[in-house]
């Protein structure tokens, strides 16, 4: 089955690069450039994973993460952000982020996180 990923990123160049790269790897991709729109798309798109920036307009990524973990706890959330301080990392994990990468990151780092999360789910279903 094709995995669905919602990419939430306000930097258009980064958003398009991630979307194009992941589409080439046969993921089904939806995108959003702000937190409020992301919440709407979560309900309609039903992603398996959200690749989420923290610094977003209208509703920041930590608020989106908190909403997801309360309302859609089966969705994996990978924070992909420029926020690198230990406090940022701790805040993300305290809100139950499943994985955290910091900018600048490579597509290989993103794929590693995606594979870890999906492999974890598959190993716990068997």
Secondary structure, DSSP 8 states (H G I E B T S, - for coil): ---EEEEE-S-HHHHHHHHHHHHHTT-EEEEESBHHHHHHHHHHH--SEEEE-SS-BSS-HHHHHHHHHHH-TTSEEEEEES--SHHHHHHHHHTT-SEEEESS--HHHHHHHHHHHHHHHHHHH-
